Amino acid sequence: MEFVAGIDGGGTKTIVVCSDLDGKILREERFGAFNVNSIGREGLTALMEEITTFLRGMGRCASLCIGAAGCSSPSMQEVVAEAMKRADIGNWKLVGDHEIALWGALEGKPGICLGVGTGTFCFGRNERGESVRVGGWGHLIGDEGSGYALGRDALRAVTRQWDGYGETTTLTEAAAKELGIDTGQKMVAYVYGKDKSAVAAFSRAVEREAAAGDTVAKAVLRENAKLLIGQAAVAAKRLGMENGELALIGGLAESDTVYRECLLREAAECMPGFTCVSPRQTAAVGAVMMGRAQL
């Protein structure tokens, strides 16, 4: 049997979806993390062997699209190319995870997507097939509007209240109760002694305190929404798009939250020709769609 496959290679898990040549989904399987920076070259080689063994069991893979963060890594490209050669899969492509996210979210149609998680990305494609990426520079110099940025800005507000030049905020009590941060020493140990996901986790408190009426938490959400929608507006301008769909992807943006309301309000003001939508398909299905387009 001939089939098409799509792979969403994530930092914690890898999703493989197979469809027939007409696009009907046949099967979905999950594997371990794909990120070569975390699992190493040997780990990625072993993972690709698992995946290609699964694909061989499905029949003949006529086309395959792999979407993953860090796809420009020479090590990742080499490992994938070697695996494709061993599995005798000639029609394959390795692209960024933002590309398969857009294809899945808008089912292959032109538009723009904003991915909002621990980090962020903004990616768009117009009707001429031209594409552009804005932002997504990582938590040290970018990722505005991300879970990390929300948590960081909230903890910054706590330190400013402590220092005496910031507004009083219920985020201070939340940091003490939920994270055990009630001194400067503990703040420094938490922020600089843990990874970015620990800071991003505090974004849940920002959302909750904003919903309860805290003005500082609300300001954190508004300011980050403005920065993030600003990236989408720039992408639209660079692509020459005055209207279309803007897909909001990720728990922070898809759920019925105060933050989503901020994003929708900012988009209506800055991008009046665009309609905000939730993703119609997953990134893994988007990879399958890209695979079918390669046939």
C-alpha positions in Angstrom: 0.0 0.0 0.0 1.2 3.5 -0.9 0.7 6.2 1.7 1.8 9.7 2.7 3.3 10.5 6.1 3.8 13.6 8.2 6.0 14.0 11.3 5.7 16.7 13.9 9.0 16.4 15.7 8.6 18.1 19.1 10.8 18.8 22.1 9.0 16.2 24.3 7.2 13.9 21.8 7.1 13.1 18.1 3.7 12.5 16.3 3.6 10.5 13.1 0.5 10.6 11.0 -0.1 8.5 7.9 -2.8 9.0 5.2 -3.7 7.4 1.9 -2.9 9.3 -1.3 -6.3 11.1 -1.1 -5.7 12.4 2.3 -7.8 10.0 4.5 -6.0 9.5 7.8 -5.0 5.9 8.3 -3.0 5.9 11.5 -1.3 8.0 14.1 1.7 6.9 16.3 3.7 8.7 19.0 7.4 8.5 19.7 9.9 10.2 21.9 11.5 13.7 21.7 12.9 14.8 18.3 15.2 17.7 19.4 18.8 16.7 18.6 20.1 19.3 21.1 18.4 17.4 24.0 18.7 13.8 22.9 21.9 14.0 20.9 22.9 12.6 17.5 22.8 9.0 18.7 19.3 9.6 20.3 17.9 11.1 17.1 19.4 8.2 15.0 17.7 5.7 17.2 14.4 7.6 17.0 14.6 7.8 13.2 15.2 4.0 13.1 12.0 3.5 15.2 10.0 5.8 13.0 11.2 4.3 9.7 10.6 0.8 11.0 7.0 1.8 11.7 6.7 3.4 8.2 8.0 0.3 6.5 5.4 -1.7 8.3 2.7 0.6 6.8 3.8 -0.1 3.2 5.5 2.1 0.7 5.9 5.7 1.8 5.3 7.8 -1.4 6.0 11.1 0.3 7.1 12.3 3.7 7.3 15.7 5.4 9.0 16.2 8.7 8.5 19.4 10.7 10.8 20.2 13.6 12.3 23.0 15.5 16.0 23.4 14.7 15.7 21.9 11.2 18.6 24.0 10.0 20.9 22.1 12.3 23.5 20.2 10.1 23.5 17.3 12.5 19.7 16.9 12.3 19.8 17.2 8.5 22.5 14.5 8.3 20.8 12.1 10.6 17.4 12.5 8.8 19.1 12.1 5.3 20.9 8.9 6.4 17.7 7.5 7.8 15.8 8.3 4.6 18.4 6.6 2.6 18.4 3.4 4.7 14.6 3.3 4.6 14.5 3.9 0.8 12.3 7.0 1.1 13.3 9.3 -1.8 10.5 11.9 -1.7 10.9 13.7 1.7 11.3 17.1 3.1 12.6 18.6 6.4 11.0 21.9 7.3 10.5 24.1 10.4 7.7 23.3 12.9 6.2 26.7 12.2 5.5 25.7 8.6 3.6 22.5 9.4 1.7 24.5 12.1 0.4 27.0 9.5 -0.5 24.3 7.0 -2.5 22.4 9.7 -4.1 25.5 11.2 -5.4 26.8 7.9 -5.6 23.5 6.1 -3.0 24.6 3.5 -4.6 28.0 2.8 -2.6 31.3 2.9 -2.6 33.2 6.1 -0.7 33.9 9.3 -0.3 31.9 12.5 0.9 32.8 16.0 2.2 30.0 18.1 1.9 30.8 21.8 3.5 28.4 24.3 6.6 28.6 26.5 8.0 30.4 23.5 6.3 32.0 20.5 6.6 32.1 16.7 4.9 34.1 13.9 4.8 32.7 10.4 2.8 33.6 7.3 2.4 32.7 3.7 0.5 34.6 1.0 -1.3 33.4 -2.2 1.9 33.7 -4.2 3.6 31.1 -1.9 5.9 33.7 -0.4 6.5 33.2 3.3 8.0 35.2 6.2 8.8 34.5 9.8 8.8 37.2 12.5 10.0 36.9 16.1 10.7 33.6 17.7 14.2 34.6 18.8 14.2 32.7 22.0 13.5 33.8 25.6 16.8 35.7 26.1 16.2 38.3 23.4 12.7 37.6 22.1 9.6 35.4 22.5 7.4 38.4 23.3 3.9 37.3 24.3 5.0 33.8 25.3 4.3 32.0 28.6 7.9 32.7 29.6 7.4 36.4 28.9 4.2 36.6 30.9 5.8 34.8 33.8 8.9 36.9 33.6 7.0 40.2 33.5 4.8 39.1 36.4 7.8 38.2 38.6 9.4 41.5 37.6 6.3 43.3 38.8 6.7 41.5 42.2 10.3 42.7 42.5 9.3 46.3 41.7 6.6 46.2 44.5 9.3 44.9 46.9 11.6 47.7 45.8 8.9 50.3 46.4 8.5 51.7 42.9 5.9 49.3 41.5 2.2 49.0 42.0 0.8 46.7 44.7 -0.3 43.5 43.0 -1.8 40.2 44.1 0.9 38.5 42.0 3.2 39.0 45.0 1.1 36.8 47.2 0.7 34.3 44.4 4.5 34.0 44.0 4.9 33.4 47.7 2.1 30.9 47.9 2.7 28.9 44.7 6.4 29.2 44.1 7.7 29.8 47.6 9.2 33.1 46.5 9.0 35.7 49.3 12.5 37.1 49.4 15.0 38.5 46.9 17.3 35.5 47.5 14.6 33.0 46.7 13.6 35.1 43.6 17.1 35.0 42.2 17.4 31.3 43.0 14.2 30.5 41.2 14.6 32.6 38.1 18.3 31.9 37.5 18.5 28.4 38.9 15.7 26.8 36.9 14.9 26.5 33.2 12.6 28.7 31.3 9.6 26.4 31.7 9.6 27.2 35.5 9.2 30.9 34.8 6.6 30.2 32.1 4.6 28.2 34.6 3.8 31.4 36.5 1.8 32.6 33.4 -1.1 30.6 34.8 -1.1 32.8 37.9 -1.0 35.9 35.7 -4.1 34.8 33.9 -5.9 33.9 37.1 -5.1 37.2 38.9 -6.0 39.2 35.8 -9.4 37.4 35.7 -9.8 38.3 39.4 -9.3 42.0 38.5 -5.6 42.7 39.4 -4.6 45.7 37.3 -0.9 44.7 37.1 -1.7 41.2 35.8 -4.0 42.8 33.3 -1.3 45.1 32.1 1.1 42.3 31.7 -1.4 40.5 29.4 -2.2 43.6 27.4 1.4 44.6 26.8 2.4 41.2 25.7 -0.7 40.8 23.4 0.2 44.1 21.8 3.8 43.0 21.1 2.7 39.6 19.7 -0.1 41.0 17.5 2.5 43.6 16.3 4.6 40.8 14.9 1.6 39.4 13.0 0.8 42.8 11.6 4.4 43.1 10.4 4.3 39.7 8.8 1.1 40.7 7.0 2.7 43.9 5.7 5.8 42.2 4.5 3.6 39.7 2.6 1.4 42.4 1.1 -1.7 40.9 2.8 -4.5 43.2 3.9 -7.0 40.5 4.9 -7.2 36.9 5.6 -7.1 34.6 8.6 -4.9 34.8 11.7 -4.6 31.4 13.5 -4.0 31.5 17.2 -2.2 28.3 18.3 -1.4 27.0 21.7 -3.2 26.7 25.1 -2.6 30.4 26.0 -4.2 31.6 22.8 -6.8 29.0 22.0 -8.6 28.7 25.4 -11.3 31.1 26.6 -8.9 33.3 28.6 -8.3 36.9 29.5 -5.1 36.7 27.4 -7.0 35.5 24.3 -9.4 38.4 24.8 -6.5 40.7 24.8 -5.1 39.2 21.6 -8.5 39.4 19.8 -8.9 43.0 20.9 -5.5 44.0 19.7 -5.9 42.1 16.4 -9.2 43.9 15.7 -7.5 47.2 16.2 -4.2 46.5 14.4 -5.3 44.0 11.7 -9.0 44.9 11.0 -9.0 42.9 7.7 -8.1 39.7 9.4 -10.3 37.1 11.3 -8.8 35.3 14.2 -9.4 31.6 14.1 -8.5 28.5 16.1 -6.4 25.8 14.3 -8.5 23.5 12.1 -6.0 20.7 12.1 -2.9 19.7 14.1 0.7 20.4 13.0 1.2 16.7 12.3 -1.8 16.7 9.9 -0.3 19.8 8.4 2.9 17.8 7.7 0.8 15.2 6.0 -0.8 17.9 3.8 2.6 19.2 2.9 3.6 15.7 2.1 0.6 15.3 -0.3 1.6 18.6 -1.9 5.0 17.0 -2.7 3.4 14.1 -4.7 
